[in-house]
Amino acid sequence: MAAILLPVFSKAKEAAKATTCSSNVHQLAVAMEMYRSSNDGGYSLAAYQNGADLFIWHDMLDPFVRNKQIWLCPGCSLAETDANGMPTSHFGYNAHYLTSIAYDFSNFAEHTATNESAFATPAETILFTVAKSSVPDSWCGDEGKFLLPPSGPDSDCWGRPMGTHGGAVAIAWMDTHASRWQTSRFYDQSLGDTYFDTE
């Protein structure tokens, strides 16, 4: 009996984690929407510095969330802290298109945020998804804080989608709805940046 039930329980547990992961990324998208409504409709910057303190996009959303657990995807193999031991997020932010940040952060001090009005199809444009660093041993950590579009070059702190439960990945779209897709469905060089850009 145990041999029969164990796989069933294991699948149920995995399904529950997948559901929580999707719920968490959806809540992050809602937090971003609340942030936008408080900031003249603009999305958050990728990051900014205030004195010695560095604030990443998820820190900017923190006032609009109830707890930091929604930064994470349960069952994901990524660490819950970054390379400096600070709480981090398993979700990468589509920062290349939602802000003007450069891949090498050379314009960090003056980069700007984009407004939703710049996007033709917000419901088909990715806001967040689970992302793993595109560079082994990145100085940011193993997570991809900023989500590379398919056309983007591997870079420190930038990540590519990481399939988690059943190989699918939880996605939050700019209109805040969430879904679970196989990575190949939205992240392929043949598709270009279809689900990331303003078209």
C-alpha positions in Angstrom: 0.0 0.0 0.0 2.8 2.4 0.9 4.5 1.8 -2.5 1.2 2.8 -4.2 0.4 5.8 -2.1 3.9 7.3 -1.9 4.1 8.4 -5.5 0.5 9.8 -5.2 1.4 11.9 -2.2 4.6 13.0 -3.8 2.8 14.3 -6.9 0.2 16.0 -4.7 3.0 17.7 -2.8 4.7 18.8 -6.0 1.4 20.2 -7.4 0.8 22.1 -4.2 4.2 23.7 -4.4 3.6 24.6 -8.1 0.3 26.3 -7.1 2.0 28.3 -4.4 4.7 29.4 -6.7 2.1 30.6 -9.2 0.2 32.4 -6.4 3.4 34.0 -5.2 4.4 35.4 -8.6 0.8 36.7 -9.1 1.0 38.5 -5.7 4.3 40.1 -6.8 2.6 41.3 -10.0 -0.3 42.8 -7.9 2.3 44.5 -5.7 3.9 46.0 -8.8 0.6 47.3 -9.9 0.1 48.9 -6.5 3.6 50.4 -6.8 2.8 51.8 -10.2 -0.4 53.4 -9.0 1.7 55.2 -6.3 4.4 56.2 -8.8 2.6 57.9 -11.7 2.1 54.6 -13.6 5.8 53.8 -13.9 7.3 50.4 -13.1 10.0 50.1 -10.5 13.6 50.7 -11.4 15.8 47.6 -11.6 17.6 48.9 -8.5 18.9 52.1 -7.0 21.3 53.2 -4.3 20.7 55.5 -1.4 24.0 56.1 0.5 25.4 52.8 1.4 22.1 51.0 0.9 21.3 49.2 -2.3 17.6 48.6 -3.1 16.6 45.9 -5.7 13.2 45.9 -7.4 11.8 43.4 -4.9 12.8 45.8 -2.0 10.8 48.5 -3.7 7.8 46.3 -3.8 8.2 45.2 -0.2 5.8 47.9 1.2 3.1 46.4 -0.9 3.4 42.8 0.2 2.5 41.1 3.4 5.5 38.9 3.7 8.7 38.1 1.9 7.7 34.5 1.3 6.0 35.6 -1.9 9.5 36.5 -3.2 10.1 32.7 -3.5 9.0 29.7 -5.5 8.6 26.7 -3.1 10.5 23.6 -4.2 12.8 25.7 -6.3 16.5 24.7 -6.0 17.6 28.4 -5.9 19.0 29.8 -2.6 16.7 32.1 -0.6 19.6 34.6 0.0 21.9 36.3 -2.5 25.7 36.2 -2.5 25.7 38.7 0.4 23.4 36.7 2.5 20.5 39.0 2.0 16.9 37.8 1.3 16.4 37.6 -2.4 13.7 36.5 -4.9 13.5 33.5 -7.1 11.7 35.6 -9.7 13.5 37.6 -12.4 12.2 41.0 -13.4 11.9 41.9 -17.1 14.1 44.8 -16.4 15.6 45.2 -19.9 12.2 46.2 -21.4 10.5 47.6 -18.2 13.5 49.9 -17.5 16.4 51.3 -19.4 19.0 49.5 -17.4 22.0 48.3 -19.4 23.2 44.7 -19.2 26.5 45.8 -17.7 24.7 48.3 -15.4 26.8 51.2 -16.8 23.8 53.5 -16.7 22.8 52.4 -13.2 22.7 55.9 -11.7 20.5 57.4 -14.4 18.4 54.5 -15.8 14.6 55.1 -15.9 11.4 53.1 -15.6 8.9 52.4 -18.4 5.2 53.1 -18.3 2.7 50.4 -19.3 1.3 52.6 -22.0 4.5 51.9 -24.0 3.4 48.2 -24.4 1.0 47.1 -27.1 -0.1 43.9 -25.4 0.4 43.9 -21.6 -1.5 40.7 -21.2 1.1 39.0 -23.4 4.2 40.6 -21.9 6.2 38.9 -19.2 6.7 40.8 -15.9 8.3 38.1 -13.7 9.2 34.5 -14.0 11.5 32.1 -12.0 15.0 32.7 -13.2 18.4 31.2 -12.6 21.7 33.1 -13.1 23.0 33.0 -16.7 26.6 33.2 -15.3 28.0 30.4 -13.1 29.1 31.7 -9.7 27.7 35.1 -10.4 28.7 37.7 -7.9 24.9 38.3 -7.3 24.1 34.7 -6.4 22.5 31.8 -8.2 19.2 33.5 -8.9 18.6 35.8 -11.9 17.4 39.0 -10.3 16.8 40.5 -13.8 15.3 38.4 -16.5 17.2 38.2 -19.8 15.0 38.3 -22.9 16.0 35.5 -25.4 18.2 38.0 -27.3 20.1 39.1 -24.2 23.7 38.1 -23.5 24.7 36.1 -20.5 25.5 38.6 -17.7 26.1 38.7 -14.0 22.9 39.2 -12.0 20.8 38.5 -15.2 19.0 35.2 -15.4 17.1 32.9 -17.8 13.8 31.1 -17.1 14.2 28.0 -14.9 11.6 25.2 -15.2 10.6 24.0 -11.7 7.7 21.8 -11.2 7.3 19.3 -14.1 9.6 21.5 -16.2 7.1 24.3 -16.4 7.7 27.8 -15.1 5.4 30.2 -13.2 4.9 33.5 -15.1 3.3 36.8 -14.1 2.2 39.0 -16.9 2.0 42.8 -17.0 -1.7 42.7 -16.5 -1.0 40.7 -13.3 -2.5 37.3 -14.4 -0.3 34.3 -13.8 0.2 31.1 -15.7 2.4 28.1 -16.0 4.1 27.4 -19.3 6.8 25.1 -20.5 9.9 27.3 -21.1 10.1 26.4 -24.8 6.6 27.9 -25.3 7.8 31.5 -24.7 11.6 31.4 -24.5 13.2 30.4 -27.8 15.5 32.3 -30.2 13.1 31.6 -33.0 10.5 33.6 -31.2 12.8 36.6 -30.6 11.7 38.7 -27.7 8.0 38.2 -28.5 6.8 37.9 -24.9 9.2 40.5 -23.5 9.2 43.6 -25.6 6.8 46.5 -26.4 5.4 45.2 -29.6 
